[in-house]
């Protein structure tokens, strides 16, 4: 039986124009995600969101015009708003966009990017109602899902046809407290590196890894996560994290063959590994470089310490399949009449955007 939905809220769609395009494609075998592919995903997500009941969709204007070109020819019975935050192809663009989307009281945020993109998003909006879609290099946090149905799930939640609390659970995050500096975080992996340098985009050398704290240790993933996952598997729903201590090839321990980047296996010398209870902290000592979700972001000087722990206080991740199953149970898509889009109604004047 259909029920009366709650007051509808906007759906926000945020596509990182730079995800899936960095130098790791030159030293490994990662695929490149083209602007055209992202544009088509955004278009499908917008159509899905409106089909799910969204009456207002917000997308971001940026120099590559990925989202704006995706919506400019759509003919949908919904308001399409283009958000302009003076994007300059830097991480601060995402922060400004997410702050604006949060201020607009968006009911669902659909993000296209990798682990690093989603980390920046959750820094700006820790408890965001999120559908994370994979378009990056490291893709443990975002899911592989057709954008059409991902958009529909976002639209169903934002419109109130399905309640967020029915179909979501908060993600885990690695919290990092650094002596004398601002705190930081990772969504999947925080790595303590020795003899490395800030800003490098090259795949990690396992011989430089000292400590790894994982919110998710997925044996089927690529990157740092399987270093823990091939020893102590830990998924999204598991209420614990994983600690792995590594060393150089001459140190004591066991050799573990891992896919450190797409199509690139390396051997890690594992000295110790264990599960971590939620909230249990470990300490890292400088000098070292700290990498979060694949990005070498912070450094520790001699004598400086950082404390790392895993907590379940991240964004509310919307389960697409569960959302659509509840929509089917409630007959949300039944007797909806003719759905107008660019392919079925040439007389429509188009979206109110740009």
Beta strands, then each sheet from edge to edge (+ up, - down):
strand 1: 11-15
strand 2: 56-61
strand 3: 79-84
strand 4: 108-113
strand 5: 129-134
strand 6: 168-170
strand 7: 173-178
strand 8: 184-186
strand 9: 189-193
strand 10: 209-214
strand 11: 240-247
strand 12: 254-261
strand 13: 264-277
strand 14: 282-285
strand 15: 288-292
strand 16: 295-300
strand 17: 305-311
strand 18: 316-318
sheet 1: 3+ 2+ 1+ 4+ 5+ 18+ 6-
sheet 2: 8+ 7- 17+ 14-
sheet 3: 12+ 13- 11+ 10- 9+ 15- 16+
end
